[in-house]
Amino acid sequence: MKNAKQPTRVRAERKNKNVLGRIMRYVRAYPVSLIGSLLFAVATVVATLWVPVLFGDGIDCIVEYGVEWEKLKEIFIKIAVAVGIASLSQWLTSVFNNRISVNVVRDIRKDAFDKIGKLPLKYIDTHSHGDTVSRVVADADQFADGLLMGFTQFFTGAMTILGTIVFMLVTNLKIGLVVVVVTPLSLIVARFVATHTHKFFKQQTETRGEQTAFVEEAIGGLKTTQAFSHEEKNAEKFDKINNRLERATMQATFYSSLTNPSTRFINNLVYALVALIGAFDVINGVFTVGGMTKFLSYANQYTKPFNEISGVITELKSAFVCAARIFELIDEQEESSDEGKKRIEESVGNVALEEVAFSYTPDRKLIEDLNLVVESGQRVAIVGRTGSGKTTLINLLMRFYDVDGGAVKVDGEDVRGVTRQSLRRQYGMVLQETWLKHGTVRENLKFGKPDCTDEEMIVAAKAAHAHGFIKRMANGYDTMLDGNGALSEGQKQLLCIARIMLTQPPMLILDEATSSIDTRTELKISDAFGKLMEGRTSFVVAHRLSTIENADRILVMKSGRVVEQGTHKELLKSNGEYAALYNGQFS
């Protein structure tokens, strides 16, 4: 059993060392704060260790030599100075430590957020959004707390231990060696407890991420939950996750709470041995009473940091687990680099798919041997049953996913050989799912063209039939959109359409772009889209087949393949898959 556990423990220790190394690379970016923290920590320890010496001298001044007021006055002044230096140094150490902690967590959060922007869409599609948010927010906060405690108490504690043990060995070798011999017991207990808490802290952070993901899902789908009267089942599921989090937290807390009393017992044992041996030395005349007081004070100061450091180690275990989760996100494989690739400045609009093969998972084939040629200015409609590959085709055109085989070409160039940014700038995309950022209506409309004039923005809004309801809003184009609760789905979609009309892209992708708009407005929007699509290559995904009757070409997809293509009249005449879909809507 021990042999089975050993490799796991070795891997865990190796992982912790790797995490610590990465943390230190972030810390080293702030050498001034780090040096300042260390220097003032040393000053704090030196001043703190000086105080017992002064107290011992004061006691000897009274007990051994009689009361010498002038000498006592001098000692009291020195004590006041030492305490003042220790207090000021401790405050400055905390200032530098806070600065290091805040800056390091800021940098790690920035790297994590930057990584999210570079991740392939596959990662976002296959990972819970809530868990990703939990890593960047909650785990980073917990890591910051552990890091701050580590810097504040670990350095000072280690220096205090080193300083006191040197003093005790120099002052009385016999008692100093007793302390040194008994000390490893405290370290062994602390290590044993810390090793066993790592597993439970890992469970705790993972379950907290799961809980965050479920809460985000529940809030995002609250209308659907209430519509299906699913509140009780959601509450039950939340309770189960919450109970697992409680168990993991209680286990982690229980084992971590063993550290302090265990080490405190051993430290008290050390103190008792020092007092016993020291008392005999005082009786035998080896020690003065003041010297004995100094030694007991140092013994107390020596053992105290062990309690603090054992607590810090427990906190650092939790912090390392949180840091490891953030680093896992930062280490995720990015999209392939665009360095050295061509840029498309202004596309003509010729698109070709040559023997394209693609699947989201290797065991489930979706698109195989897909061939398609779309000439500049053509209006192409894509129809098919649910799961036929319509949206997948759009993802491949925009290069949200790369093909497994074959090639997608724009103006004869394989899209894998051009930069994603320049490729995506050639497309204007309006999806069924609307997205508006936190900001004003003006900022949302200018999202794709920040340098446009207000006149251009208003023209686009009027073309999308959004100008009317925008002017009726509290502050017009300067109305703040927060959560979009004040807008209907149709109004959100109109704003998204206006945003694309403003950019005037060479190619268009409309994926159920008018799904949330009433029929009357849809007719007006269709007219505006018709004007926008003139001379532009356009891909229109539609379920309402009446909206695509005027398309230059209609592609009918089934199981990842284009099974039919032609005009509306040609496809109806052939009486195939398209005719079945069309007649099914109007029968």
C-alpha positions as semicolon CSV with decimal commas, in nm:
position;residue;x (nm);y (nm);z (nm)
1;M;0,000;0,000;0,000
2;K;0,289;0,232;0,085
3;N;0,448;0,168;-0,254
4;A;0,125;0,266;-0,427
5;K;0,097;0,590;-0,233
6;Q;0,463;0,690;-0,272
7;P;0,459;0,787;-0,642
8;T;0,142;0,991;-0,586
9;R;0,307;1,178;-0,299
10;V;0,623;1,235;-0,505
11;R;0,416;1,372;-0,795
12;A;0,228;1,602;-0,557
13;E;0,554;1,734;-0,408
14;R;0,700;1,784;-0,756
15;K;0,387;1,970;-0,863
16;N;0,403;2,192;-0,553
17;K;0,767;2,275;-0,628
18;N;0,674;2,364;-0,984
19;V;0,389;2,587;-0,859
20;L;0,620;2,751;-0,603
21;G;0,880;2,813;-0,874
22;R;0,622;2,983;-1,095
23;I;0,494;3,194;-0,806
24;M;0,849;3,307;-0,729
25;R;0,895;3,412;-1,093
26;Y;0,598;3,646;-1,049
27;V;0,734;3,768;-0,714
28;R;1,079;3,841;-0,860
29;A;0,918;4,096;-1,090
30;Y;0,899;4,327;-0,786
31;P;1,257;4,326;-0,646
32;V;1,224;4,658;-0,458
33;S;0,920;4,538;-0,260
34;L;1,082;4,197;-0,202
35;I;1,410;4,345;-0,076
36;G;1,221;4,599;0,134
37;S;1,010;4,322;0,288
38;L;1,318;4,115;0,374
39;L;1,515;4,409;0,518
40;F;1,234;4,531;0,739
41;A;1,155;4,173;0,844
42;V;1,519;4,144;0,959
43;A;1,487;4,479;1,142
44;T;1,167;4,357;1,311
45;V;1,335;4,036;1,428
46;V;1,653;4,210;1,549
47;A;1,456;4,471;1,744
48;T;1,224;4,206;1,888
49;L;1,521;3,990;1,999
50;W;1,692;4,291;2,153
51;V;1,401;4,357;2,394
52;P;1,450;4,037;2,608
53;V;1,821;4,123;2,644
54;L;1,725;4,464;2,780
55;F;1,464;4,316;3,015
56;G;1,719;4,063;3,143
57;D;1,970;4,343;3,205
58;G;1,701;4,537;3,388
59;I;1,618;4,241;3,614
60;D;1,987;4,185;3,690
61;C;2,017;4,557;3,762
62;I;1,754;4,513;4,036
63;V;1,822;4,161;4,168
64;E;2,198;4,115;4,134
65;Y;2,340;4,463;4,176
66;G;2,069;4,654;4,357
67;V;1,847;4,920;4,211
68;E;2,050;5,153;3,989
69;W;1,800;5,413;3,867
70;E;2,024;5,582;3,613
71;K;2,106;5,249;3,452
72;L;1,735;5,143;3,463
73;K;1,633;5,471;3,301
74;E;1,880;5,407;3,018
75;I;1,747;5,050;2,978
76;F;1,384;5,171;2,962
77;I;1,474;5,424;2,691
78;K;1,642;5,147;2,489
79;I;1,335;4,922;2,534
80;A;1,109;5,202;2,408
81;V;1,337;5,254;2,103
82;A;1,350;4,879;2,031
83;V;0,971;4,844;2,054
84;G;0,927;5,150;1,830
85;I;1,169;5,013;1,568
86;A;0,999;4,670;1,580
87;S;0,650;4,823;1,540
88;L;0,752;5,052;1,253
89;S;0,946;4,776;1,076
90;Q;0,656;4,534;1,115
91;W;0,417;4,789;0,961
92;L;0,653;4,858;0,669
93;T;0,699;4,483;0,617
94;S;0,320;4,445;0,593
95;V;0,305;4,734;0,342
96;F;0,564;4,571;0,116
97;N;0,405;4,227;0,157
98;N;0,062;4,361;0,064
99;R;0,212;4,530;-0,239
100;I;0,379;4,206;-0,351
101;S;0,062;4,003;-0,294
102;V;-0,169;4,247;-0,475
103;N;0,069;4,291;-0,771
104;V;0,137;3,918;-0,811
105;V;-0,233;3,828;-0,804
106;R;-0,307;4,114;-1,047
107;D;-0,044;3,978;-1,288
108;I;-0,168;3,620;-1,258
109;R;-0,529;3,733;-1,313
110;K;-0,419;3,938;-1,615
111;D;-0,234;3,638;-1,762
112;A;-0,538;3,416;-1,699
113;F;-0,775;3,665;-1,865
114;D;-0,537;3,717;-2,157
115;K;-0,524;3,339;-2,199
116;I;-0,907;3,322;-2,217
117;G;-0,890;3,552;-2,522
118;K;-0,636;3,318;-2,688
119;L;-0,808;2,989;-2,611
120;P;-0,969;2,801;-2,898
121;L;-1,347;2,797;-2,904
122;K;-1,327;2,424;-2,834
123;Y;-1,210;2,494;-2,478
124;I;-1,495;2,739;-2,411
125;D;-1,747;2,491;-2,555
126;T;-1,622;2,197;-2,347
127;H;-1,556;2,367;-2,010
128;S;-1,801;2,512;-1,763
129;H;-1,804;2,892;-1,777
130;G;-1,864;2,906;-1,401
131;D;-1,557;2,696;-1,325
132;T;-1,343;2,921;-1,545
133;V;-1,481;3,228;-1,366
134;S;-1,413;3,060;-1,029
135;R;-1,047;3,007;-1,121
136;V;-0,995;3,372;-1,220
137;V;-1,192;3,523;-0,929
138;A;-1,239;3,297;-0,622
139;D;-0,920;3,089;-0,657
140;A;-0,713;3,402;-0,719
141;D;-0,856;3,563;-0,402
142;Q;-0,778;3,255;-0,192
143;F;-0,430;3,237;-0,338
144;A;-0,377;3,606;-0,251
145;D;-0,472;3,543;0,113
146;G;-0,232;3,248;0,140
147;L;0,049;3,436;-0,034
148;L;0,010;3,739;0,194
149;M;0,013;3,521;0,507
150;G;0,316;3,335;0,373
151;F;0,517;3,652;0,318
152;T;0,401;3,817;0,641
153;Q;0,460;3,527;0,880
154;F;0,690;3,282;0,706
155;F;0,989;3,515;0,656
156;T;0,961;3,677;0,997
157;G;0,906;3,342;1,168
158;A;1,203;3,178;0,996
159;M;1,434;3,468;1,087
160;T;1,311;3,466;1,449
161;I;1,384;3,093;1,477
162;L;1,731;3,137;1,328
163;G;1,815;3,436;1,550
164;T;1,695;3,279;1,876
165;I;1,863;2,941;1,816
166;V;2,197;3,115;1,748
167;F;2,160;3,317;2,073
168;M;2,070;3,009;2,278
169;L;2,359;2,803;2,140
170;V;2,607;3,084;2,207
171;T;2,469;3,159;2,556
172;N;2,426;2,802;2,682
173;L;2,529;2,519;2,451
174;K;2,366;2,247;2,667
175;I;2,016;2,403;2,672
176;G;2,050;2,511;2,308
177;L;2,122;2,153;2,199
178;V;1,816;2,027;2,394
179;V;1,600;2,274;2,202
180;V;1,757;2,175;1,867
181;V;1,704;1,803;1,936
182;V;1,335;1,838;2,034
183;T;1,248;2,086;1,754
184;P;1,225;1,830;1,465
185;L;0,925;1,669;1,639
186;S;0,728;1,988;1,575
187;L;0,835;1,994;1,208
188;I;0,747;1,625;1,158
189;V;0,395;1,678;1,301
190;A;0,342;1,991;1,090
191;R;0,457;1,811;0,773
192;F;0,237;1,508;0,842
193;V;-0,075;1,722;0,887
194;A;0,002;1,952;0,591
195;T;0,055;1,653;0,357
196;H;-0,283;1,507;0,448
197;T;-0,470;1,839;0,413
198;H;-0,361;1,889;0,049
199;K;-0,608;1,632;-0,082
200;F;-0,901;1,790;0,102
201;F;-0,810;2,145;-0,003
202;K;-0,799;2,021;-0,364
203;Q;-1,148;1,870;-0,325
204;Q;-1,266;2,193;-0,167
205;T;-1,150;2,420;-0,451
206;E;-1,277;2,186;-0,723
207;T;-1,619;2,157;-0,558
208;R;-1,634;2,534;-0,512
209;G;-1,568;2,574;-0,885
210;E;-1,849;2,327;-0,958
211;Q;-2,080;2,522;-0,728
212;T;-1,996;2,852;-0,898
213;A;-2,066;2,694;-1,238
214;F;-2,404;2,562;-1,123
215;V;-2,506;2,895;-0,967
216;E;-2,414;3,077;-1,291
217;E;-2,614;2,824;-1,492
218;A;-2,914;2,855;-1,257
219;I;-2,918;3,236;-1,272
220;G;-2,867;3,243;-1,650
221;G;-3,155;2,999;-1,705
222;L;-3,386;3,128;-1,432
223;K;-3,677;3,196;-1,667
224;T;-3,660;2,843;-1,808
225;T;-3,625;2,697;-1,458
226;Q;-3,937;2,881;-1,340
227;A;-4,128;2,800;-1,658
228;F;-4,072;2,426;-1,599
229;S;-4,122;2,456;-1,220
230;H;-3,774;2,315;-1,173
231;E;-3,685;2,526;-0,868
232;E;-3,703;2,238;-0,620
233;K;-3,484;2,008;-0,832
234;N;-3,231;2,289;-0,874
235;A;-3,237;2,344;-0,498
236;E;-3,182;1,970;-0,441
237;K;-2,887;1,964;-0,680
238;F;-2,740;2,274;-0,518
239;D;-2,780;2,114;-0,174
240;K;-2,591;1,805;-0,291
241;I;-2,302;2,016;-0,424
242;N;-2,315;2,233;-0,113
243;N;-2,304;1,927;0,114
244;R;-2,002;1,790;-0,073
245;L;-1,834;2,130;-0,036
246;E;-1,920;2,128;0,335
247;R;-1,769;1,780;0,383
248;A;-1,450;1,870;0,195
249;T;-1,421;2,199;0,387
250;M;-1,481;2,030;0,723
251;Q;-1,222;1,762;0,651
252;A;-0,968;2,020;0,536
253;T;-1,042;2,237;0,839
254;F;-1,028;1,942;1,080
255;Y;-0,688;1,820;0,963
256;S;-0,544;2,170;0,934
257;S;-0,669;2,256;1,285
258;L;-0,464;1,965;1,427
259;T;-0,143;2,147;1,337
260;N;-0,156;2,424;1,595
261;P;-0,237;2,220;1,910
262;S;0,009;1,945;1,809
263;T;0,299;2,182;1,756
264;R;0,196;2,390;2,058
265;F;0,221;2,080;2,280
266;I;0,574;2,008;2,158
267;N;0,670;2,374;2,193
268;N;0,543;2,382;2,551
269;L;0,751;2,071;2,615
270;V;1,057;2,260;2,486
271;Y;0,974;2,556;2,711
272;A;0,935;2,327;3,014
273;L;1,272;2,159;2,949
274;V;1,442;2,497;2,912
275;A;1,285;2,620;3,237
276;L;1,381;2,304;3,426
277;I;1,744;2,290;3,310
278;G;1,779;2,668;3,340
279;A;1,648;2,663;3,700
280;F;1,921;2,418;3,801
281;D;2,182;2,639;3,631
282;V;2,058;2,942;3,827
283;I;2,083;2,744;4,151
284;N;2,436;2,633;4,060
285;G;2,536;2,991;3,975
286;V;2,581;2,929;3,601
287;F;2,296;3,171;3,516
288;T;2,183;3,497;3,667
289;V;1,810;3,549;3,718
290;G;1,815;3,805;3,437
291;G;2,002;3,565;3,211
292;M;1,747;3,296;3,288
293;T;1,465;3,540;3,203
294;K;1,632;3,620;2,871
295;F;1,667;3,251;2,790
296;L;1,303;3,173;2,875
297;S;1,190;3,468;2,667
298;Y;1,397;3,344;2,373
299;A;1,265;2,991;2,419
300;N;0,913;3,133;2,401
301;Q;0,998;3,344;2,096
302;Y;1,168;3,044;1,938
303;T;0,866;2,815;1,972
304;K;0,601;3,075;1,882
305;P;0,693;3,098;1,510
306;F;0,651;2,720;1,477
307;N;0,281;2,761;1,560
308;E;0,252;3,045;1,309
309;I;0,453;2,867;1,039
310;S;0,252;2,546;1,079
311;G;-0,063;2,751;1,024
312;V;0,102;2,925;0,728
313;I;0,196;2,589;0,574
314;T;-0,169;2,484;0,590
315;E;-0,277;2,811;0,426
316;L;-0,002;2,776;0,166
317;K;-0,127;2,425;0,081
318;S;-0,468;2,574;0,004
319;A;-0,304;2,864;-0,184
320;F;-0,093;2,623;-0,391
321;V;-0,402;2,424;-0,491
322;C;-0,574;2,746;-0,602
323;A;-0,260;2,864;-0,784
324;A;-0,231;2,526;-0,958
325;R;-0,590;2,561;-1,088
326;I;-0,512;2,909;-1,224
327;F;-0,187;2,785;-1,382
328;E;-0,380;2,497;-1,542
329;L;-0,591;2,761;-1,719
330;I;-0,284;2,967;-1,813
331;D;-0,112;2,652;-1,948
332;E;-0,404;2,549;-2,169
333;Q;-0,306;2,511;-2,532
334;E;-0,369;2,830;-2,727
335;E;-0,490;2,866;-3,080
336;S;-0,207;2,812;-3,326
337;S;0,001;3,125;-3,374
338;D;-0,068;3,365;-3,662
339;E;0,291;3,486;-3,663
340;G;0,432;3,518;-4,013
341;K;0,097;3,458;-4,183
342;K;-0,059;3,676;-4,451
343;R;-0,322;3,940;-4,389
344;I;-0,636;3,979;-4,597
345;E;-0,676;4,352;-4,653
346;E;-0,996;4,355;-4,860
347;S;-1,157;4,029;-4,966
348;V;-1,316;3,987;-5,308
349;G;-1,557;3,733;-5,156
350;N;-1,470;3,408;-5,335
351;V;-1,510;3,118;-5,089
352;A;-1,433;2,750;-5,151
353;L;-1,450;2,438;-4,936
354;E;-1,241;2,153;-5,078
355;E;-1,293;1,798;-4,946
356;V;-1,350;1,934;-4,594
357;A;-1,366;1,685;-4,308
358;F;-1,445;1,786;-3,951
359;S;-1,574;1,641;-3,623
360;Y;-1,594;1,782;-3,270
361;T;-1,491;1,446;-3,123
362;P;-1,287;1,178;-3,304
363;D;-1,545;0,905;-3,241
364;R;-1,836;1,099;-3,398
365;K;-1,795;1,196;-3,763
366;L;-1,987;1,509;-3,864
367;I;-1,866;1,662;-4,191
368;E;-1,693;1,444;-4,450
369;D;-1,578;1,522;-4,804
370;L;-1,766;1,856;-4,823
371;N;-1,706;2,050;-5,146
372;L;-1,849;2,394;-5,210
373;V;-1,764;2,690;-5,435
374;V;-1,922;3,031;-5,370
375;E;-1,842;3,313;-5,610
376;S;-1,811;3,678;-5,513
377;G;-2,144;3,852;-5,453
378;Q;-2,350;3,532;-5,434
379;R;-2,624;3,503;-5,173
380;V;-2,608;3,149;-5,031
381;A;-2,873;3,009;-4,800
382;I;-2,797;2,709;-4,578
383;V;-3,087;2,495;-4,460
384;G;-3,129;2,157;-4,302
385;R;-3,264;1,973;-4,005
386;T;-3,125;2,024;-3,653
387;G;-2,776;1,875;-3,622
388;S;-2,714;1,868;-3,996
389;G;-2,399;2,086;-3,964
390;K;-2,522;2,436;-4,055
391;T;-2,365;2,615;-3,757
392;T;-2,056;2,396;-3,785
393;L;-2,009;2,520;-4,141
394;I;-2,024;2,880;-4,013
395;N;-1,764;2,796;-3,743
396;L;-1,531;2,663;-4,014
397;L;-1,581;2,969;-4,237
398;M;-1,493;3,202;-3,946
399;R;-1,212;2,966;-3,838
400;F;-1,348;2,925;-3,488
401;Y;-1,252;2,563;-3,553
402;D;-0,989;2,429;-3,794
403;V;-1,077;2,154;-4,039
404;D;-0,950;1,800;-3,976
405;G;-0,898;1,745;-4,347
406;G;-0,926;1,938;-4,673
407;A;-0,923;2,318;-4,682
408;V;-1,141;2,628;-4,651
409;K;-1,024;2,899;-4,892
410;V;-1,100;3,269;-4,926
411;D;-0,989;3,427;-5,255
412;G;-0,780;3,118;-5,321
413;E;-0,593;3,139;-4,987
414;D;-0,622;2,859;-4,730
415;V;-0,764;3,032;-4,420
416;R;-0,504;2,848;-4,206
417;G;-0,239;3,055;-4,388
418;V;-0,389;3,394;-4,301
419;T;-0,429;3,571;-3,967
420;R;-0,755;3,507;-3,785
421;Q;-0,807;3,876;-3,717
422;S;-0,781;3,978;-4,083
423;L;-1,005;3,683;-4,185
424;R;-1,277;3,765;-3,934
425;R;-1,272;4,132;-4,030
426;Q;-1,393;4,026;-4,374
427;Y;-1,712;3,884;-4,223
428;G;-2,003;4,057;-4,057
429;M;-2,183;3,803;-3,841
430;V;-2,527;3,827;-3,678
431;L;-2,624;3,527;-3,467
432;Q;-2,951;3,406;-3,321
433;E;-2,793;3,446;-2,977
434;T;-2,748;3,818;-2,914
435;W;-2,456;3,965;-2,721
436;L;-2,430;4,321;-2,592
437;K;-2,150;4,434;-2,366
438;H;-2,186;4,641;-2,050
439;G;-2,181;4,996;-2,179
440;T;-2,390;5,256;-2,359
441;V;-2,594;5,193;-2,674
442;R;-2,340;5,408;-2,860
443;E;-2,047;5,192;-2,739
444;N;-2,228;4,874;-2,841
445;L;-2,309;5,000;-3,190
446;K;-1,952;5,125;-3,245
447;F;-1,804;4,799;-3,115
448;G;-1,687;4,688;-3,461
449;K;-1,601;5,038;-3,589
450;P;-1,493;5,263;-3,301
451;D;-1,376;5,545;-3,532
452;C;-1,709;5,593;-3,711
453;T;-1,903;5,920;-3,683
454;D;-2,233;5,958;-3,500
455;E;-2,401;6,030;-3,835
456;E;-2,285;5,691;-3,971
457;M;-2,405;5,521;-3,653
458;I;-2,751;5,680;-3,678
459;V;-2,782;5,584;-4,047
460;A;-2,706;5,221;-3,957
461;A;-2,952;5,229;-3,665
462;K;-3,225;5,365;-3,894
463;A;-3,150;5,098;-4,155
464;A;-3,191;4,834;-3,883
465;H;-3,512;5,003;-3,759
466;A;-3,352;5,050;-3,416
467;H;-3,334;5,432;-3,415
468;G;-3,697;5,472;-3,303
469;F;-3,680;5,270;-2,982
470;I;-3,330;5,402;-2,905
471;K;-3,457;5,762;-2,908
472;R;-3,740;5,660;-2,673
473;M;-3,490;5,532;-2,417
474;A;-3,401;5,749;-2,115
475;N;-3,073;5,888;-2,254
476;G;-3,103;5,787;-2,615
477;Y;-2,775;5,660;-2,756
478;D;-2,605;5,729;-2,422
479;T;-2,836;5,494;-2,230
480;M;-2,635;5,246;-2,025
481;L;-2,707;4,880;-2,098
482;D;-2,649;4,674;-1,785
483;G;-2,763;4,313;-1,811
484;N;-2,989;4,416;-2,104
485;G;-3,296;4,359;-1,883
486;A;-3,462;4,676;-2,018
487;L;-3,451;4,548;-2,378
488;S;-3,657;4,278;-2,542
489;E;-3,485;4,000;-2,736
490;G;-3,604;4,162;-3,057
491;Q;-3,454;4,500;-2,963
492;K;-3,122;4,336;-2,872
493;Q;-3,120;4,167;-3,210
494;L;-3,190;4,494;-3,389
495;L;-2,891;4,652;-3,212
496;C;-2,673;4,358;-3,322
497;I;-2,795;4,401;-3,680
498;A;-2,725;4,778;-3,668
499;R;-2,374;4,701;-3,538
500;I;-2,302;4,487;-3,846
501;M;-2,462;4,735;-4,088
502;L;-2,227;4,998;-3,952
503;T;-1,912;4,793;-4,029
504;Q;-2,004;4,732;-4,397
505;P;-1,801;4,406;-4,424
506;P;-1,711;4,239;-4,759
507;M;-1,894;3,918;-4,656
508;L;-2,196;3,847;-4,437
509;I;-2,302;3,557;-4,216
510;L;-2,660;3,570;-4,091
511;D;-2,746;3,281;-3,859
512;E;-3,119;3,317;-3,788
513;A;-3,053;3,692;-3,761
514;T;-3,422;3,786;-3,746
515;S;-3,550;3,502;-3,526
516;S;-3,667;3,731;-3,242
517;I;-3,816;4,005;-3,459
518;D;-4,185;4,045;-3,546
519;T;-4,296;3,970;-3,903
520;R;-4,361;4,332;-4,001
521;T;-4,019;4,452;-3,883
522;E;-3,861;4,145;-4,038
523;L;-3,989;4,247;-4,380
524;K;-3,831;4,591;-4,335
525;I;-3,505;4,438;-4,206
526;S;-3,500;4,193;-4,498
527;D;-3,520;4,490;-4,733
528;A;-3,228;4,656;-4,552
529;F;-3,033;4,330;-4,557
530;G;-3,108;4,298;-4,928
531;K;-2,942;4,633;-4,990
532;L;-2,652;4,543;-4,760
533;M;-2,596;4,209;-4,937
534;E;-2,576;4,365;-5,283
535;G;-2,230;4,285;-5,419
536;R;-2,135;4,098;-5,100
537;T;-2,091;3,724;-5,057
538;S;-2,354;3,626;-4,801
539;F;-2,425;3,309;-4,607
540;V;-2,774;3,293;-4,456
541;V;-2,874;3,016;-4,215
542;A;-3,252;3,005;-4,190
543;H;-3,524;2,783;-4,053
544;R;-3,806;2,995;-4,198
545;L;-3,764;2,898;-4,561
546;S;-3,991;3,179;-4,684
547;T;-3,709;3,426;-4,600
548;I;-3,457;3,269;-4,841
549;E;-3,663;3,218;-5,156
550;N;-3,461;3,488;-5,336
551;A;-3,120;3,336;-5,256
552;D;-2,886;3,280;-5,552
553;R;-2,816;2,932;-5,423
554;I;-2,964;2,718;-5,148
555;L;-2,754;2,448;-4,984
556;V;-2,946;2,166;-4,820
557;M;-2,738;1,993;-4,552
558;K;-2,795;1,651;-4,403
559;S;-2,558;1,465;-4,169
560;G;-2,271;1,702;-4,248
561;R;-2,307;1,680;-4,627
562;V;-2,459;1,908;-4,889
563;V;-2,722;1,674;-5,034
564;E;-2,890;1,930;-5,262
565;Q;-2,813;2,271;-5,401
566;G;-2,985;2,505;-5,642
567;T;-3,239;2,788;-5,651
568;H;-3,568;2,777;-5,465
569;K;-3,763;2,682;-5,778
570;E;-3,511;2,419;-5,889
571;L;-3,514;2,247;-5,549
572;L;-3,893;2,245;-5,526
573;K;-3,910;2,098;-5,875
574;S;-3,665;1,819;-5,784
575;N;-3,902;1,718;-5,498
576;G;-3,619;1,612;-5,264
577;E;-3,508;1,701;-4,910
578;Y;-3,568;2,077;-4,956
579;A;-3,917;2,022;-5,091
580;A;-3,997;1,804;-4,789
581;L;-3,874;2,076;-4,551
582;Y;-4,056;2,353;-4,738
583;N;-4,385;2,169;-4,771
584;G;-4,361;2,065;-4,407
585;Q;-4,365;2,431;-4,301
586;F;-4,664;2,527;-4,512
587;S;-4,878;2,213;-4,514
